[in-house]
């Protein structure tokens, strides 16, 4: 996947990778949705397809939360990245929190919430122009568009690869 450098490229990347991911999710036998069949986000652990969807939902929701805090008047230096109680070098623990946050949801419920979050992110992207998305650093040296892509299109593509590999073993 090419790295998006414009609003339209970002929208296309998010939509395209999400659609391809959902094609793979549709192939998951419902009886296996909660089985720990995939390599987890923490070394030596396993996760289910539902955990993978929870992970994606968690990151999408987190990006929306960052932007909501900005709309509420917080400055960038007042926002805790990636999340309160977590650092960038310990993202495995954050992944496990995401699994736990959504553990009670069924696979269809996770899919519905993920689609809603993705749609809200697309609306967020659509509300900005190329200069806002890619014209200046937004978080450290990353642009807003790049930070959104890091937490949408890129993990969607990674999740699809994980699912495809596992589905080939069935």
C-alpha positions, 0 to 999 in steps of 0.5 A: 500500500502506498502512503497517502499524501493527500486527502483523497488518497487517504480516503481511498486508502481507508475505504479500500483497505477496510473493504478488503478487510471486511471481505476476509472477516466475512469468511471467518466461521462464526464458531471460531470468532472467539477462538485464539487462532491468531498471533497476539499483539504481545509476544507469546500471546494468541488472540481471536478474530474478535480481539483483532476487531476490538484492537482496530476499533480501539485504535479508531476510537482513540484517534477520534478521542484525540480529535474530540479533545482538540475540539473541546479546547485542549492543546496538543501538549495537554493530550496524552498520547497514545492514551492515559496510562500507556506509552508508545513503547508498551502498545501490547498492554494497550492492545490487551486493554482494547480486547478487554474493553470490547470482550462482551461484544459479538463479532457482528457488534464489533463489525458494526462499531468498527464501521461506525468508527471508520465512517466517523474518521472518514468524516473527520478527514473530509472536514479537513483540506490537504494543507491541514492533513499534510501541510504541517506536523500535527503530532511530533513530526507526523502530519494529521493525515499520517497519524490517521493513516497509521491507525486506520488503513495500515492496521486494516491492511495488517489485520487482513494479512493476519486473517488471510494467512489463518484462513488458508489453514482452514 
